[in-house]
C-alpha cells in the first residue's frame, strides 16, 4: 500500500512496533495494509498530511521491470580485488 506526503515538510509516520516511516515533502512510501488502521496513521490521514494512493500488490506479481538475470559484473566474477585473510 502506497502513501504520499501532501505537505511541504518532511513527515515522520509512526508505525506499529515502534517503527517510523520518514517521508520527504511530496514523497511516496509503502506501508502494510494493516498499518493504515494504526491510530497515529489514521490521524495523519484524517488531517490530510498523508494520503493513501495505492492499494497493494497488483495481481500480476512482483515484477518490477528488471531483467531478473545476473548482473554482468556478477557473471564475470567481480573485480578480483577481494582480500582473503585468515587460515585457509
Secondary structure, DSSP 8 states (H G I E B T S, - for coil): -EEEE-SSS-EEEE-GGG-EEEE-TT-EEE--GGGGGSHHHHHHHHHTSEEEEE-S--TT-S--S---S--HHHHTT--S-----S--
